[in-house]
Amino acid sequence: MDITLDFTNGTPIYRQIVGQIKYLAVAGRLRPGDKVLSVRELAFALKVNPTTVMRAYADLIREGALFQRRGLGCFVAESVCKFNERERNRILDAKAKDMVVEALRLGFDKGSIINRVATLVDKIQNEGEA
């Protein structure tokens, strides 16, 4: 699993794990029925306490994003891969906000940011990266 944690942003680590697992499902990188890493495997990979991963998995199970099979582990639920438009927009808004805040801090104005984003969208679509 491709999860990156930010230990400096103030968001609890378990919430970052929850959010990124949901994002991986929305992005199609996790599919319904996919087995996720065990608590120990993910804790080792992320260099965090296994209790932190257990808390994230418990939240994901409670929300219906993961389901657990005794003795087999946790798997991606069908429901997490069917986010509605509102959830997709929420994810996009959060990522766009971070980018815009950073661009403004770097001294770019609104027009420059919009032009830069439009150019990047065109480039990515032309190169087939999306």
C-alpha positions in Angstrom: 0.0 0.0 0.0 1.3 3.4 -1.0 0.7 5.4 2.2 2.7 8.5 3.2 2.4 10.0 6.6 3.1 13.5 7.7 4.2 13.6 11.3 4.3 17.4 11.4 0.8 18.5 10.2 -1.1 17.9 13.4 -3.5 15.3 11.9 -3.5 12.1 14.0 -1.6 9.3 12.3 -4.5 6.9 12.5 -6.8 9.5 10.7 -4.1 9.9 8.0 -4.1 6.1 7.5 -7.9 6.1 7.3 -8.0 8.9 4.8 -5.3 7.5 2.6 -6.9 4.0 2.5 -10.2 5.6 1.4 -8.3 7.7 -1.2 -6.6 4.6 -2.6 -10.0 3.0 -3.0 -11.5 6.1 -4.7 -8.5 6.3 -7.0 -9.0 2.6 -8.0 -5.7 1.5 -6.5 -7.5 -0.7 -4.0 -10.4 -2.7 -5.3 -13.3 -4.4 -3.5 -12.1 -7.7 -2.0 -8.4 -6.6 -2.0 -6.6 -7.8 1.1 -4.9 -4.9 3.0 -1.7 -5.4 4.9 -1.9 -6.9 8.3 -1.7 -4.6 11.3 1.9 -5.6 12.0 3.0 -5.4 8.3 1.5 -1.9 7.9 2.9 -0.7 11.2 6.3 -2.0 10.3 6.2 -0.4 6.8 5.0 3.0 8.2 7.3 2.8 11.3 4.4 3.4 13.7 3.0 1.6 16.7 0.7 -1.3 15.7 -2.0 0.1 18.0 -2.2 3.1 15.7 -2.9 0.9 12.7 -5.4 -1.2 14.7 -7.3 2.0 15.6 -7.3 3.1 11.9 -8.5 -0.4 10.8 -11.2 -0.4 13.5 -12.5 3.0 12.2 -12.5 1.7 8.7 -14.4 -1.4 9.7 -16.9 0.6 11.7 -17.4 2.9 8.7 -17.9 -0.1 6.4 -14.8 0.6 4.3 -13.1 -2.6 5.4 -14.4 -5.9 6.5 -12.6 -8.6 8.5 -12.5 -12.3 8.0 -11.4 -14.1 11.1 -8.0 -15.6 10.6 -7.6 -14.2 7.1 -7.3 -10.4 7.7 -9.0 -7.3 6.5 -10.3 -6.7 3.0 -11.6 -3.7 1.1 -15.4 -3.5 1.2 -17.5 -2.8 -1.9 -19.0 0.3 -0.4 -15.7 2.2 -0.1 -15.1 2.0 -3.8 -18.4 3.6 -4.6 -17.9 7.1 -3.2 -20.5 9.5 -4.3 -19.8 12.8 -6.1 -19.8 14.7 -2.8 -16.9 12.6 -1.4 -14.9 12.9 -4.6 -15.3 16.7 -4.5 -14.3 16.8 -0.9 -11.1 15.0 -1.6 -10.3 17.2 -4.6 -11.1 20.4 -2.6 -8.8 19.3 0.2 -5.9 18.6 -2.2 -6.5 21.7 -4.2 -6.7 23.9 -1.1 -3.2 22.6 0.0 -1.8 23.4 -3.4 -3.4 26.9 -3.6 -2.2 27.8 -0.1 1.3 26.8 -1.0 1.3 28.6 -4.3 0.0 31.8 -2.6 2.8 31.5 0.0 5.3 31.3 -2.8 4.0 34.5 -4.2 1.9 33.4 -7.2 -1.3 35.3 -8.0 -4.7 33.8 -8.9 -4.2 34.1 -12.6 -0.8 32.4 -12.5 -2.1 29.6 -10.4 -5.1 29.0 -12.7 -2.9 29.1 -15.8 -0.4 26.7 -14.3 -3.0 24.2 -13.3 -4.6 24.4 -16.7 -1.3 23.8 -18.4 -0.6 20.8 -16.1 -4.0 19.3 -16.8 -3.4 19.6 -20.5 0.1 18.1 -20.2 -1.1 15.2 -18.0 -4.0 14.4 -20.3 -1.8 14.5 -23.4 0.8 12.2 -21.8 -1.9 9.8 -20.6 -0.8 9.9 -16.9 -4.3 10.4 -15.6 
